[in-house]
Amino acid sequence: MLDPIIDFFVRVFNLIGRGIGWVIALLLWPFVWFAAWYKRRGWMLKSGVGLIVLAIIASYIYLFVITQFWTGYDRDYAKAYAVPETATSAGNSVSGDSSTSGAQQCQPSQIVRATADLIDFNVNQNTWIPSTPFAKLGFFGIPWKNTPYFDNKAAFQLGINKALRRTSIELVDRLGRVRGTSGINQNLQEARTGLAYDEDSWFFSLDPFGFRTTTQTNYRRAREKLLDFNKELESCVTNFDARPDNLLEFLDRITKDIGSTSDILRTRMEASNLGWFDPRADDRFWFAYGELYAYTGILAAARVDFGEVVANRNLAQLWARTEDQLRSAMNLTPVIISNGHESSWIMPTHLATMGFYVLRVRANMVEMRDVLDR
């Protein structure tokens, strides 16, 4: 009685197995054809083709290494910018003519130091992924950002760079000068120009055609200019204007910057709910993570540079809460990024979780800005 039913399921599974076999054969056909073609060639052609194949394999191994291993990553790196609470704000004198050297010394900027350190982390301690040729070529013409592979570190670096660009703009326009009537510091101006350079430039470009300066070269130059500014500031030959209104504007610009990132997360959540199978969710997540990672250090540094303002306006508690929330966001490092529906219990939505942290930080910064605006 059950024989027809058993035969039916046997036929179904045979057909499924045959279909899977056809798919695998179709995927392997180019490689089988290439192996057969390769065997029929002469040794000279074999050697040349073999070297090309080995070079491609070695290049993808290199791409795997530089994208999967992160050097210098530290969730608690912001602690390096903490100084004694008795330290004066950036740009203020810390010694007079009675010092041992006889030269006046001023307090250097921790914001500038943090920005320079993050550039060093991005392009010196690690390879800058977005301009790497094999990262730009993608997987047989498909951009890596449209696949689940090899794009997380690049997105993380781009998120950091977004925060660095915003910070460099504020350093030039407000923090590194006295009021709006003083001259712009040339070192900060060149640092901003370097950080504004294309994020994916290599030694050679097709559009425009010709040789170019690489992205990482310009970012390294920007780092050098930031360090030069801090040397000038330490020698009291330039300015850092640590006024309350400058801090208010700085926080306001960061708040808007973070707000735009929350919109990026929201847009992707609305565009897809494929859960673990969304190939674009991971780069959105790591972009936001990279931005918060950068602002964790920059805001810790700003608390030092504007130490007198923070103390006079009773911002210490609010600032500490913001730093705690940023540090909590750094603990959110899932192995696989899922972009499921908000009510799903099978496939979580990590983008919504990251968006929650982003908005918490933004809300606290808005509160700090409101305190400064009273």
Sequence and secondary structure as in RCSB ss.txt:
>XXXX:A:sequence
MLDPIIDFFVRVFNLIGRGIGWVIALLLWPFVWFAAWYKRRGWMLKSGVGLIVLAIIASYIYLFVITQFWTGYDR
DYAKAYAVPETATSAGNSVSGDSSTSGAQQCQPSQIVRATADLIDFNVNQNTWIPSTPFAKLGFFGIPWKNTPYF
DNKAAFQLGINKALRRTSIELVDRLGRVRGTSGINQNLQEARTGLAYDEDSWFFSLDPFGFRTTTQTNYRRAREK
LLDFNKELESCVTNFDARPDNLLEFLDRITKDIGSTSDILRTRMEASNLGWFDPRADDRFWFAYGELYAYTGILA
AARVDFGEVVANRNLAQLWARTEDQLRSAMNLTPVIISNGHESSWIMPTHLATMGFYVLRVRANMVEMRDVLDR
>XXXX:A:secstr
  HHHHHHHHHHHHHHHHHHHHHHHHHHHHHHHHHHHHHTS HHHHHHHHHHHHHHHHHHHHHHHHHH  SS  T
TGGGGG   TTS  TTSEEE TTSTTSS EE   HHHHHHHHHHHHHHTSS  GGG HHHHHTBTTB GGGSSSS
 HHHHHHHHHHHHHHHHHHHIIIIITSSTTTS   HHHHHHHHHHTS TT  SEEETTEEE   HHHHHHHHHHH
HHHHHHHHHTTSS     HHHHHHHHHHHHHHHHHHHHHHHHHHHH   BTT TTHHHHHHHHHHHHHHHHHHHH
HHHHHTHHHHHHTT HHHHHHHHHHHHHHTT   SS  B  TT SSS BHHHHHHHHHHHHHHHHHHHHHHHT 
